[in-house]
Amino acid sequence: MVGFSAWYYCFAGYCNRVSCRCHGEQAKRVITKKRQFEELAESERKFRNLFEHSPAGMLRITTPHWNVVDANQALLHMFHVSTFDEVKK
C-alpha cells in the first residue's frame, strides 16, 4: 500500500501503527526519544547522588561571572555555614 490508499488505511484505523509502513518509523523515533530521556534522567540522578553524598566539598559555578549555583553538604561543613545562601555571599 503506497500513497493515498496507505494513508487512508492507516488513518481509518485499520493498521496497528507500530508495524505499518506509515507509522513504523515514527513509532521507532518516539521509542528512541523516550529511551534517551530515561537514560538522561538516570544519568542526572546518579550525578546528583554523587554530588550530594560526596565527602569532598564541591560546588557548581557558572561562567563567565563565576556565580555559585549549588554546593554540597561537605562544602557547607568546610566553610562552617549552615545554608547554601551563606556560600553565595
Beta strands, then each sheet from edge to edge (+ up, - down):
strand 1: 59-62
strand 2: 67-71
sheet 1: 1+ 2-
end
